[in-house]
């Protein structure tokens, strides 16, 4: 594998860096406040005004929809190439992806509509998503059952003539405040195989029976697009809103989650890089107990560990992305599970050290570290908790060696008998 960047990727990366220096970082704190104040359940706003201006500039400069893997809808980068750009955006994980129209859950939703949607669905939903005119949300997790085991989903959709009628209870429907459409994963055949019970349906958020109950407070924060509780009560949508084949919900979910996990992990590495940079600057400037913090051995240990772990996480993530590009999503499942565990833990460790070096200032919202910590903690749960990914990794290893053992125990074929 070769991770040398092409001139095109280098140019895009450098342009993103320059754009963030000039437009994103100076407005970061203001944009975070404006998201909470302007994007509310009652406002109907999709983005705050300050972010609209930044997005228009990014769009005009061609730094837009960089995640789409095909040149028809995006710039046609591979997963590992886009991962390099994702890392840059991860330095401001709540704002930068929105600035470039590369924020979850719109990214994953756009990918599966492009891959599985009908021409009418693409015209009605994909085009405005890629143009930045609307936002979407993803409605899968339910409070009454384990989100880590989606075979237990209860929300039902029954076909009544030419309409789906949806009834159920969801929460952590990310991005629902201000969204125009939800992609809901619902049971359409409860008697089928556990992995063939569910389908995905496009549900306009203004459909009768779609109720946004509340943004769920997450670590004390419930502002902005939110992680929302939703009730579907006899919610009717046209039959043609089925996304992909009926009972293919799990297959489509895997198509969505593979690239999304790469994006999350590379953004986490970008967060690590910014935290290391802030930690080093603080250590070089701050004096305590007769010298710079940079002279203290425990601070040097913080920095050394952070650099080692971040480099390891980056290489492991790029390898997973390369494997997915080369052999397909299915063949990269083990590597994707590995990076999901590693990156989610590394970013928390690096942020924790950076906060510690900054002392009380690190705990405040006067600098970005505490906000990045709150934002990043979800990675150990979102898109599959660490424990499930570890279970997947262990099972694959155990199965591999079980097969090796079976092969070793088989008797050797008998030698041919000569006349």
C-alpha positions in Angstrom: 0.0 0.0 0.0 1.2 3.5 -0.8 0.0 6.5 1.2 1.9 9.1 -0.8 -0.6 11.9 -1.5 -1.3 12.8 -5.1 -0.8 16.4 -6.2 -4.6 16.8 -6.3 -5.1 15.6 -2.7 -2.2 17.8 -1.5 -3.8 20.8 -3.2 -7.2 20.1 -1.6 -5.7 19.6 1.8 -3.7 22.8 1.7 -6.7 24.7 0.5 -8.8 23.3 3.4 -6.1 24.3 5.8 -5.9 27.8 4.5 -9.7 28.1 4.5 -10.0 27.0 8.1 -7.2 29.4 9.2 -9.0 32.3 7.5 -12.7 31.5 8.0 -13.4 28.6 10.4 -11.1 29.1 13.4 -11.9 32.9 13.8 -15.6 32.2 13.7 -15.6 28.8 15.6 -16.8 30.0 19.0 -19.4 32.3 17.5 -20.7 29.5 15.2 -21.0 27.1 18.2 -23.1 29.6 20.1 -25.2 30.5 17.0 -25.9 26.8 16.4 -27.5 26.6 19.8 -29.3 30.0 19.6 -30.6 30.0 16.0 -31.1 26.3 15.1 -34.0 25.4 17.4 -37.2 23.3 17.2 -39.3 26.4 16.7 -37.0 28.4 14.4 -37.1 26.2 11.3 -33.4 27.3 10.6 -31.1 24.7 9.0 -27.8 26.6 9.8 -27.0 29.8 11.7 -26.3 32.9 9.7 -22.6 32.9 10.5 -22.3 29.4 9.2 -24.4 30.1 6.1 -21.9 32.7 5.0 -18.9 30.4 5.6 -20.6 27.5 3.7 -21.4 29.8 0.7 -17.8 30.8 0.5 -16.6 27.1 0.7 -19.1 26.2 -2.0 -18.0 28.9 -4.3 -14.3 27.8 -3.8 -15.1 24.2 -4.7 -14.5 22.8 -1.2 -17.8 21.0 -1.2 -19.1 17.5 -1.0 -15.6 16.1 -0.8 -16.9 12.9 0.8 -18.8 11.6 -2.3 -16.7 8.8 -3.9 -17.9 9.4 -7.4 -17.0 12.3 -9.7 -20.7 12.8 -10.6 -21.7 14.1 -7.2 -18.3 15.0 -5.6 -14.6 15.1 -6.4 -14.1 11.4 -6.8 -11.6 10.6 -4.0 -11.0 7.2 -2.6 -11.8 6.6 1.1 -8.2 6.9 2.3 -7.7 10.1 0.2 -10.8 11.7 1.7 -9.7 10.5 5.1 -6.7 12.9 4.8 -9.1 15.8 4.3 -11.3 14.5 7.1 -8.4 14.8 9.4 -8.1 18.5 8.7 -11.8 19.0 9.3 -11.5 17.1 12.6 -9.4 19.9 14.0 -12.8 21.7 14.5 -15.1 18.7 14.6 -18.4 20.5 15.3 -18.0 23.3 12.8 -15.6 22.5 9.9 -17.5 19.4 8.5 -20.6 21.6 8.3 -18.6 24.4 6.6 -17.7 22.0 3.7 -21.0 20.2 3.5 -19.3 17.1 4.9 -21.0 16.6 8.2 -22.7 13.5 9.5 -25.4 12.3 9.2 -25.8 14.0 5.8 -22.7 12.3 4.5 -23.9 8.8 5.1 -27.5 9.6 4.1 -26.3 11.1 0.8 -24.1 8.1 0.1 -26.9 5.5 0.5 -29.5 7.6 -1.4 -26.9 7.9 -4.2 -26.3 4.1 -4.1 -29.7 2.7 -3.4 -32.2 5.5 -4.2 -34.5 5.8 -7.2 -34.1 8.6 -9.7 -37.0 10.4 -8.1 -35.6 10.0 -4.6 -32.3 11.4 -5.8 -34.0 14.4 -7.5 -36.2 15.1 -4.4 -33.7 14.5 -1.6 -30.1 13.9 -2.8 -29.8 17.0 -5.0 -30.9 19.5 -2.3 -28.6 17.7 0.3 -25.6 18.0 -2.0 -26.6 21.6 -2.9 -26.7 22.4 0.9 -30.3 23.5 0.7 -31.5 21.0 3.4 -30.2 18.7 6.1 -31.2 15.2 7.0 -31.3 12.9 10.0 -30.8 9.2 10.6 -33.5 7.5 12.7 -32.5 4.0 13.9 -31.8 3.8 17.7 -34.7 3.1 20.0 -34.9 3.6 23.8 -36.7 0.4 24.6 -34.2 -2.0 23.1 -30.4 -2.2 22.9 -29.0 0.1 20.2 -26.0 -2.2 19.9 -28.2 -5.0 18.7 -30.4 -3.6 15.9 -32.0 -7.0 15.4 -34.3 -6.0 18.3 -35.8 -3.0 16.6 -39.5 -2.6 17.3 -40.6 0.4 15.1 -43.0 -1.0 12.5 -44.0 0.1 9.0 -47.0 -1.6 7.4 -48.0 -1.2 3.8 -51.6 0.2 3.5 -52.5 0.5 -0.1 -49.9 2.9 -1.6 -48.6 4.2 1.7 -46.4 3.0 4.5 -47.8 3.5 8.0 -45.1 3.9 10.6 -45.5 3.4 14.4 -42.7 3.5 16.9 -40.4 5.3 19.2 -36.8 6.4 18.3 -34.2 8.5 20.0 -30.7 9.8 19.3 -32.0 10.6 15.8 -29.0 12.8 15.1 -29.5 16.1 13.3 -33.3 16.1 13.5 -33.7 19.8 14.5 -33.9 21.7 11.3 -33.8 18.6 9.1 -36.2 18.1 6.2 -36.1 14.3 5.9 -35.3 11.3 8.2 -34.1 8.0 7.0 -35.9 5.6 9.4 -34.9 2.0 9.8 -38.1 0.1 10.6 -39.4 -3.4 10.7 -41.4 -4.3 7.6 -41.4 -8.1 8.0 -41.3 -9.2 11.6 -41.4 -12.9 10.7 -38.3 -12.8 8.6 -34.7 -13.8 9.5 -33.4 -11.4 12.2 -31.2 -9.7 9.6 -34.0 -9.4 7.0 -36.7 -7.9 9.2 -35.9 -4.2 8.6 -36.1 -1.7 5.7 -35.2 1.9 5.3 -37.8 4.5 4.5 -37.4 8.2 3.7 -39.7 10.2 6.0 -40.3 13.9 5.5 -40.1 15.6 8.9 -43.3 17.4 8.1 -45.2 14.2 7.5 -48.4 13.8 9.7 -47.5 11.6 12.6 -43.8 12.5 12.8 -43.3 14.1 16.2 -40.0 15.6 17.3 -40.4 15.1 21.1 -37.2 16.8 22.3 -33.5 17.1 21.7 -32.0 14.6 24.2 -29.6 16.4 26.5 -26.1 14.9 25.9 -23.6 15.8 28.7 -25.6 18.8 29.5 -26.0 20.0 25.9 -29.3 19.9 23.9 -28.8 22.8 21.5 -28.3 22.9 17.7 -29.3 20.0 15.4 -29.4 17.7 18.4 -29.8 14.0 19.1 -33.5 13.8 19.2 -36.3 11.7 20.6 -38.9 11.0 17.8 -42.3 9.4 17.9 -43.9 7.9 14.8 -47.7 7.7 15.3 -49.6 6.4 12.3 -47.0 8.3 10.2 -47.9 7.9 6.6 -45.5 8.3 3.7 -45.8 7.1 0.0 -44.9 3.5 -0.8 -42.2 4.8 -3.2 -40.3 6.3 -0.2 -38.8 2.9 0.5 -35.1 3.2 0.1 -33.6 0.2 -1.7 -35.2 -3.2 -1.6 -37.7 -4.2 1.1 -36.0 -6.1 4.0 -32.5 -4.8 2.9 -32.2 -2.4 5.8 -29.2 -4.2 7.3 -27.3 -4.4 4.1 -27.8 -0.6 3.4 -26.9 0.2 7.0 -23.5 -1.6 6.5 -23.0 0.3 3.3 -23.6 3.5 5.2 -21.5 2.7 8.3 -18.3 1.5 6.7 -17.2 4.8 5.2 -18.8 6.7 8.0 -16.5 5.0 10.6 -13.5 5.9 8.5 -14.7 9.6 8.5 -15.3 9.6 12.3 -11.9 8.1 13.0 -9.9 10.4 10.7 -11.7 13.4 12.2 -10.8 12.1 15.7 -7.1 12.0 14.6 -7.5 15.7 13.5 -8.8 16.5 16.9 -5.8 14.7 18.4 -3.5 16.8 16.3 -5.0 20.1 17.4 -5.0 18.9 21.1 -1.3 18.0 20.8 -0.5 21.4 19.2 -2.3 23.2 22.0 -0.7 21.0 24.7 2.8 21.8 23.3 2.2 25.5 23.0 0.9 25.6 26.6 3.8 23.6 27.9 6.4 25.9 26.2 4.7 29.0 27.5 3.5 28.2 31.0 5.8 28.4 34.0 5.3 26.5 37.3 7.6 25.5 40.1 10.7 27.2 38.7 10.5 26.3 35.1 8.5 25.7 32.0 5.9 22.9 32.0 7.8 21.6 28.9 10.7 20.8 31.2 8.6 18.5 33.5 9.0 14.8 32.8 5.4 14.0 33.2 4.4 16.6 30.6 7.0 15.2 28.2 5.4 11.8 28.8 2.0 13.2 28.0 3.3 14.6 24.7 5.3 11.5 23.7 2.4 9.1 24.4 0.0 11.3 22.5 2.3 11.6 19.4 2.9 7.8 19.4 -0.7 6.8 19.8 -1.9 9.4 17.2 0.5 8.1 14.6 -0.5 4.5 15.3 -4.2 5.4 15.0 -3.7 7.3 11.7 -1.8 4.4 10.1 -4.3 1.9 11.2 -7.2 4.0 9.9 -5.5 4.7 6.5 -4.9 0.9 6.2 -8.6 0.2 6.9 -9.6 2.8 4.3 -7.1 1.4 1.8 -8.4 -2.1 2.4 -12.0 -1.0 1.8 -11.0 0.8 -1.4 -9.0 -2.2 -2.6 -11.1 -5.2 -1.5 -14.5 -3.8 -0.6 -16.4 -3.0 2.5 -17.1 -6.6 3.5 -13.4 -7.5 3.4 -12.4 -4.5 5.6 -14.9 -5.2 8.4 -12.2 -6.4 10.9 -10.0 -3.4 10.2 -12.9 -1.0 10.5 -13.8 -2.5 13.9 -10.2 -2.1 15.0 -9.9 1.5 14.1 -13.3 2.3 15.6 -12.0 1.1 19.0 -8.5 2.6 18.7 -9.4 6.1 17.4 -12.3 6.5 19.9 -10.0 5.8 22.8 -6.9 7.6 21.6 -8.8 10.9 21.0 -10.1 10.7 24.6 -6.7 10.0 26.1 -5.0 12.8 24.1 -7.7 15.3 24.9 -7.6 14.4 28.6 -3.8 15.0 28.7 -4.2 18.3 26.9 -6.9 19.4 29.3 -4.7 18.4 32.3 -1.7 20.5 31.0 -4.0 23.5 30.6 -5.3 23.0 34.2 -8.5 24.9 35.1 -8.4 26.7 31.7 -8.7 23.3 30.0 -11.9 22.6 31.8 -13.5 25.8 30.7 -15.1 26.7 27.4 -12.7 29.6 26.9 -10.6 27.3 24.7 -11.9 24.4 22.5 -10.6 21.4 24.5 -13.5 20.8 26.8 -16.0 21.1 23.9 -14.0 18.7 21.8 -13.9 16.3 24.7 -17.7 16.4 25.0 -18.1 16.1 21.3 -15.6 13.1 21.0 -16.9 11.0 23.9 -19.8 9.8 21.7 -17.3 7.9 19.5 -17.0 5.1 22.0 -20.7 4.5 21.6 -21.8 5.8 18.2 -21.7 3.5 15.1 -21.3 0.5 17.4 -19.9 0.6 21.0 -16.3 -0.4 21.7 -17.4 -3.7 23.3 -19.3 -4.9 20.2 -16.4 -4.0 17.9 -14.0 -5.9 20.2 -16.4 -8.9 20.1 -16.4 -8.8 16.3 -12.6 -8.7 16.2 -12.3 -11.5 18.7 -14.8 -13.8 16.9 -12.9 -13.3 13.6 -9.6 -14.2 15.2 -11.1 -17.2 17.0 -12.8 -18.5 13.9 -9.6 -18.1 11.9 -7.7 -20.3 14.3 -10.5 -22.8 14.8 -10.4 -23.4 11.0 -6.6 -23.7 11.2 -7.0 -26.3 13.9 -9.6 -28.2 11.9 -7.3 -28.3 8.9 -4.4 -29.6 11.0 -6.6 -32.4 12.5 -7.7 -33.7 9.1 -5.9 -37.0 8.1 -3.5 -36.6 5.3 -4.7 -38.1 2.0 -3.6 -41.7 1.5 -0.7 -42.3 -0.8 -1.7 -43.8 -4.2 -1.2 -47.6 -4.4 1.2 -48.7 -7.1 0.8 -51.9 -9.0 
